[in-house]
Amino acid sequence: MTGVNAVVLIKAETGLINELAEQLAELPGVAEVFSVAGQCDLVALVRVRENEELADVISNRMRKLRGILSTETMIAFRVYTKAELSTGFDMD
C-alpha cells in the first residue's frame, strides 16, 4: 500500500497494557500492535493514505485512550518487504 506508514512507540500504565493493546488494534489505520520489552510498552504500526489521516489516528484517537502516558511517532520514508527485495534480485 502506498501512503504513509508510521511506527508509534507507546509508554503505558502497567495495569492497562493488555486492554490498551486491544483498543489500539481496533483503531482504523492501526495495522498491528506489539507488546514489547524495553523503554516502551507497546509498538503500533500505522498505515494510512495521507498525513492528515495519520494526525487523526495518533492525535485525535490514539493519544486520547486511557492508559497512554506518552508516544513517539516515527514516519517511514520507505518500507522494505521480503517480496519487494526478492523481485529486485530476480534474473528472469
C-alpha positions in Angstrom: 0.0 0.0 0.0 1.4 3.4 -0.9 0.7 6.1 1.6 2.0 7.0 5.0 3.5 4.3 7.3 4.5 5.0 10.8 5.8 3.2 13.9 4.4 4.5 17.2 6.3 3.8 20.4 3.9 3.9 23.4 4.6 4.1 27.1 1.6 2.9 29.0 0.3 2.5 32.5 1.4 -1.0 33.6 -2.0 -2.3 34.6 -3.6 -1.2 31.4 -1.2 -2.5 28.8 -3.3 -5.5 27.6 -6.5 -3.5 27.5 -4.8 -0.7 25.7 -3.2 -3.0 23.1 -6.7 -4.4 22.2 -8.2 -0.9 21.9 -5.3 0.3 19.7 -5.6 -2.7 17.4 -9.3 -1.8 16.8 -8.5 1.8 15.6 -8.8 2.5 11.9 -5.4 2.8 10.4 -3.6 0.7 13.0 -2.3 -2.4 11.3 -0.6 -4.2 14.2 0.2 -3.7 17.8 3.1 -5.4 19.6 3.7 -5.8 23.3 7.4 -5.3 23.8 10.2 -5.2 26.4 12.4 -2.1 26.7 11.8 1.6 27.1 8.3 1.4 25.6 5.5 -1.0 26.4 3.7 -1.2 23.0 4.6 -0.6 19.4 1.8 0.2 16.9 2.2 0.1 13.1 0.0 2.6 11.4 -0.7 2.6 7.7 -2.9 5.3 6.2 -3.3 7.1 2.9 -2.1 10.6 3.9 -0.6 12.7 6.7 -3.9 14.1 7.7 -5.2 10.6 8.5 -2.0 9.9 10.5 -2.6 13.0 12.6 -6.2 11.9 13.2 -5.3 8.4 14.2 -2.5 9.5 16.6 -3.6 12.8 17.9 -7.3 12.5 17.9 -7.8 8.8 18.6 -4.7 7.1 19.9 -3.4 9.7 22.4 -6.9 10.0 24.0 -7.1 6.4 25.1 -6.9 5.8 28.8 -3.5 4.4 29.9 -1.2 6.1 27.4 1.5 8.0 29.1 3.4 9.1 26.1 4.0 8.3 22.4 6.8 8.8 19.9 6.0 8.6 16.2 8.5 7.6 13.5 7.2 8.2 10.0 8.7 5.8 7.5 10.4 7.1 4.3 10.5 3.7 2.7 9.1 0.3 3.5 11.1 -2.8 2.6 9.4 -6.2 2.4 10.8 -9.6 1.5 8.6 -9.7 -1.6 9.9 -6.4 -2.9 13.5 -7.3 -2.1 13.3 -10.7 -3.8 11.9 -9.3 -7.0 14.8 -6.8 -7.1 17.1 -9.8 -7.4 15.2 -11.8 -10.0 17.3 -12.6 -13.0 14.4 -13.7 -15.3 
